[in-house]
């Protein structure tokens, strides 16, 4: 392709910068939230919500977790395959804990809710691994 002034090198330089930066910026950002409810010592509900961020998150990536994946897997599948590792990791990030206990007529009832509020994560998929880091 030739520019109007016939300058090939400027146009080639601009195209190559755009092309190679797209490879360097292949990391995506996702919003992840987690909720775990235990009622009377029985797991009542567990939910992990993942969605792709619609705009760039502000902050810097923190210490990442690296999970194995197979080609073609999305983030939800990668986390599902390594569920216990990821849950242990987000426990270290800090979960909001809510505890209620009621004793009525000599019967105890309790409810515990662990919540990871919606947090932005930077996810970089390599050949065999996914590098997941919270952005703070």
C-alpha positions as CSV (number, residue, x, y, z in Angstrom):
1,X,0.0,0.0,0.0
2,X,1.2,3.4,-0.8
3,X,0.4,6.6,1.0
4,X,-0.7,9.8,-1.0
5,X,2.8,11.1,-0.9
6,X,4.3,7.8,-2.0
7,X,5.9,7.1,1.4
8,X,5.9,3.3,1.9
9,X,7.9,3.1,5.1
10,X,5.7,5.4,7.2
11,X,2.6,3.4,6.3
12,X,4.4,0.1,6.9
13,X,5.7,1.3,10.3
14,X,2.2,2.3,11.4
15,X,0.6,-1.0,10.3
16,X,3.3,-3.1,11.9
17,X,3.0,-1.2,15.3
18,X,-0.7,-1.8,15.3
19,X,-0.3,-5.5,14.3
20,X,2.4,-6.3,16.9
21,X,0.7,-4.4,19.7
22,X,-2.4,-6.5,19.2
23,X,-0.3,-9.6,20.1
24,X,1.1,-8.0,23.2
25,X,-2.4,-7.0,24.4
26,X,-4.1,-10.4,24.1
27,X,-4.8,-10.4,27.8
28,X,-8.5,-9.8,28.5
29,X,-10.2,-8.4,31.6
30,X,-13.1,-10.2,33.3
31,X,-15.4,-9.4,36.2
32,X,-15.7,-12.2,38.7
33,X,-17.9,-12.5,41.8
34,X,-18.3,-15.5,44.1
35,X,-20.9,-16.3,46.8
36,X,-21.0,-19.3,49.1
37,X,-23.9,-19.9,51.5
38,X,-23.9,-22.5,54.3
39,X,-27.2,-22.9,56.3
40,X,-27.2,-25.2,59.4
41,X,-23.9,-26.7,58.4
42,X,-25.2,-27.7,54.9
43,X,-24.0,-26.1,51.7
44,X,-27.1,-24.2,50.5
45,X,-25.8,-22.4,47.5
46,X,-22.5,-21.7,45.7
47,X,-22.3,-19.4,42.7
48,X,-19.4,-18.1,40.6
49,X,-20.3,-15.4,38.1
50,X,-17.9,-14.5,35.3
51,X,-18.4,-11.9,32.6
52,X,-16.1,-10.1,30.2
53,X,-15.4,-6.5,31.2
54,X,-17.0,-4.0,28.8
55,X,-14.4,-1.3,29.6
56,X,-10.8,-1.3,30.8
57,X,-10.4,-1.7,34.5
58,X,-8.3,0.8,36.4
59,X,-5.4,-0.4,38.6
60,X,-2.5,-2.7,38.5
61,X,-2.5,-6.5,38.4
62,X,-1.6,-8.2,41.7
63,X,0.0,-11.6,42.3
64,X,-1.5,-14.1,39.8
65,X,-2.6,-17.7,39.9
66,X,-1.6,-19.9,37.0
67,X,-4.1,-22.6,36.0
68,X,-3.7,-25.3,33.3
69,X,-6.1,-25.3,30.4
70,X,-6.7,-27.1,27.1
71,X,-7.0,-25.3,23.9
72,X,-10.4,-23.8,23.1
73,X,-11.5,-23.5,26.8
74,X,-13.2,-20.4,28.1
75,X,-12.4,-18.9,31.5
76,X,-15.4,-20.5,33.2
77,X,-14.3,-24.0,32.1
78,X,-10.7,-23.3,33.2
79,X,-11.8,-22.3,36.6
80,X,-14.3,-25.2,36.9
81,X,-11.5,-27.7,36.2
82,X,-9.4,-26.2,38.9
83,X,-12.2,-25.1,41.2
84,X,-10.5,-25.9,44.6
85,X,-7.3,-24.1,43.6
86,X,-9.2,-21.0,42.5
87,X,-11.4,-20.9,45.6
88,X,-8.4,-21.1,47.8
89,X,-6.8,-18.3,45.9
90,X,-9.8,-16.0,46.2
91,X,-10.0,-16.7,49.9
92,X,-6.5,-15.2,50.2
93,X,-7.8,-12.1,48.4
94,X,-10.3,-11.4,51.1
95,X,-13.9,-12.4,51.3
96,X,-16.7,-10.6,53.0
97,X,-18.0,-12.9,55.8
98,X,-21.5,-12.6,57.2
99,X,-22.6,-14.9,60.1
100,X,-26.0,-15.2,61.8
101,X,-26.9,-17.5,64.6
102,X,-30.2,-17.9,66.3
103,X,-31.2,-20.2,69.2
104,X,-34.9,-20.7,69.6
105,X,-36.6,-23.4,71.7
106,X,-33.2,-25.0,72.3
107,X,-32.6,-25.4,68.6
108,X,-29.7,-23.6,67.0
109,X,-29.8,-22.3,63.5
110,X,-26.9,-20.7,61.7
111,X,-26.2,-19.1,58.4
112,X,-22.7,-18.2,56.9
113,X,-22.3,-16.3,53.7
114,X,-18.9,-15.8,52.1
115,X,-18.8,-13.2,49.3
116,X,-16.1,-12.0,46.9
117,X,-17.6,-8.7,45.6
118,X,-17.3,-8.2,41.9
119,X,-13.6,-7.9,41.2
120,X,-11.8,-7.2,37.9
121,X,-9.3,-9.8,36.9
122,X,-6.7,-9.7,34.1
123,X,-6.6,-13.0,32.3
124,X,-3.8,-14.0,29.9
125,X,-4.2,-17.3,28.0
126,X,-0.9,-19.0,26.9
127,X,-0.5,-22.3,25.1
128,X,-1.2,-24.5,28.2
129,X,-1.8,-22.1,31.0
130,X,-4.1,-19.3,32.0
131,X,-2.6,-16.5,34.2
132,X,-5.3,-14.9,36.3
133,X,-4.5,-11.8,38.4
134,X,-6.8,-9.4,40.3
135,X,-6.6,-5.8,39.4
136,X,-6.5,-3.4,42.4
